[in-house]
Structure formats: C-alpha cells, structure tokens
Amino acid sequence: MSEWSVSFAIEADAFLRKNNETREMVLVLVRKALLKFQGSAANVDIKKLKGEWAGFYRIRKGELRIIVEFNFENRSVFVERVDWRGSVYR
C-alpha cells in the first residue's frame, strides 16, 4: 500500500494485542481489498455494509471480522473494529 495511509481505532489495536494477532495480518487483508477494488482477482471476502454501518466494509477471515472505512479521495483506510464474528457489530 505504497501511497495509502492506514490507521487503527483504539478498540481494534486492543483486540489485536489481547488475541496475539498482528497489524500485519490486517494490513495484508486491507491490501487484498484494495487490489479487489482496482479490479484484480484478489482472494478476499469483502462486503459493503448497510444500516448503522453504512459507508464501512466488512472483511472476513474465518471467524474474524474486520470493519474498515476506505476514503478513496484521501487514499486512507481506517480500521474501526477487529473482533470475532458474534461481537464485531455491537
């Protein structure tokens, strides 16, 4: 993500620390999502969210869910939440 800036919410960082996950794992999935937006055949499960989460995207990896906001004008990504399947949308 040469020209994209990525920032993490405090809650997302706390989850990663608590569960011994790395930011790099999240960054790999965000890179794949950006490639998919560019039309590449990237292997990533991404979905645009509705309702309360309108404007955000969900990236799924197994039981893990990552809620991300992409700002294409400013070329920035904000990782709002990282959590398990049943808890991420609360």
N, C-alpha and C positions, 0 to 999 in steps of 0.2 A: 504494500500500500504506500507506494513511494510518495504520493502527494496528498494523501488523506490523513487527517488527524483523528485519533481515537481517544475518547475519554470515558472513564468509568464512574458510575454513581458509587457512593459510599457503600450502599447495600450490596451492590454487585461485587465490589472488592472484598467485603466482609464474607460473603458466601464463598468466594474462591479461596480465601485464606482458611476458613473453617473446614472446608472439604478437600484441602490439599490439591486443588486444581490451580492451573496456571493461567495467567493472562494470555500467554502464547496460544493455548488451546482455543480461547475465544477469538483471538486475532486471526487464527487460521480459518475459522468458520466465517468471520466477517470478510476476509479476503475472498473466500469462495463465493459469498453472497454478492460481492461487488463484481466479480467475474461473471456471475449469472446475470446481473443487471446489464452488463455490457454485451450480452448475447452469447457468451461462451457456454459450453456444456458442462458447467461445474456441478459436481455431485454434492448438493447441499439442499436440505429440506427447509425452505423459507416460505413464509406466508404473510400476506398483508393482513393486519388486524383491523377489527371493526369495533364499534361501540365505544366504551371508555378508553380503549387503546387505539383509537383511530390515529393514523399517522405513524404508528410503530409497526415493526415487523417482528415475527417470531422465527427464530432459528431453532430447529430441533435436532438434538443428537442423543439418541437413546431416550433415557428418562429425563435428561437435562433440557431445560428451555432457556433461551436467551432472548430477552426483549431488547430490541435495538431501534434507534431512530437514526435514519440517514438524512443528512442535509446535503443534497446534491449541488446546490449553489455554492456553498462554502466548503464543499469537499470534506465534511466532517461526519463522524459517527459517534453517537452517544449510546453506551451500553447502560441501559436503565436498570435491568434486573437480570440476574442469573439465579435460577433455582430449579428445584425438582418439579416434575410435571404437575402435581396437585397443588402446589403452593405458589407458583410464579405469578398468577393473575390476581392474587389477593392484595 
